[in-house]
Structures are given as C-alpha cells and as structure tokens.
C-alpha cells in the first residue's frame, strides 16, 4: 500500500504511465489476445471454481462478506481513491465517450465497452489503494458519471392512455347483462327438453 502511494505520487506528472499501468495490462488479459499463460491461468481458475476450492474468495454466502468494509477501512485512502478515480478512470472514460456521438450515449451497444472498462478500472484502482469495492466513494463517482452522460437516458415508453369512460362502461355492461340472458336460455332449454 505504502509503495503504491509512493509510486503514484512520484509519477503524478506522467499520468499516462499510470493509465497504461491499468489499461495496457488489461489489454493483455483480454480473451482476444490470449497467450498460453493466460489460457493456463484460465484453465486453473476454471478447475478451481468447478472443484469449489476458492477458500480465499469471500462470497455473499460467507458471513465475512458483511465485514469487508471494516476489514479494508484501516487500509483505504479515500482521498487518494477519489482523486485517482477521476484522474485515471474518469479521464479514460471521458476520452472514450467523446469518440461516441452524443445521440448514441443512450444506446447500450455503443456505451457498454467504455462503461465496462471504467468499472474494471475502478475495481482495480480500489484494490490497489486498499479499499473494498464497491464503496461510497466509487458510488458517488458513478452517480457523477451518470449525471453527466446518462441523465437523459430514461426509458421512453408510450404512456398508456385510459379509454373513454363511456366505452369502459359499455364494454363492462354488455357482458354482465348477457349473463342473466344466457342463464334464462339454459333454464328454458332444460325445461323444454323435459
């Protein structure tokens, strides 16, 4: 943790190097660029998951899941997380979003990749700084991003308009008034056959 802080503070002038630290590594781990090492690691992880040997992983079923906030609270540098989430992940997301036309910001197909990259970046940054993920700082960051880019993306659905009152009454009374008539016909038919 201390070495990461020292590394970041020494290299603040060159943010591009820090961004590359996240995204160059992430690019090498994408399935498109699969190396044999990645395939081997992937195979080991899949075997471990199938054999359920993930003892180091905290899941929701594990009661320790609820205590991770307390566990990481002593290590987390919230100010650094807030600063670098904007400098690193936010700037990259902004750069990717400027390549997308503003009319397409609400099209999930166009936005999903930059949004996913930002989410992965924030998760890695949180872990490097020693914070749990998600946390209130990251949640505020997401709210800020949504208010800037996705504010007008509410789902536009046609509002259902109520039918005119006269039509509703007519469509209700016609079937209801037919019931006594049909009962009378059934009773009359049964009396006629006897």
FENLIN-V29365 format. One record per run of one state. SS is the DSSP state (H for helix, E for strand, L for the rest). FROM is the first residue (numbers start at 1). LEN is the number of residues. Records with the same first field share a line. If there is no record, write none. Layout:
BEGIN
SS: FROM-LEN + FROM-LEN
END
This chain:
BEGIN
L: 1-1 + 11-4 + 29-2 + 34-2 + 51-12 + 74-4 + 99-3 + 105-3 + 130-6 + 150-15 + 194-1
H: 2-9 + 15-14 + 31-3 + 36-15 + 63-11 + 78-21 + 102-3 + 108-22 + 136-14 + 165-29
END
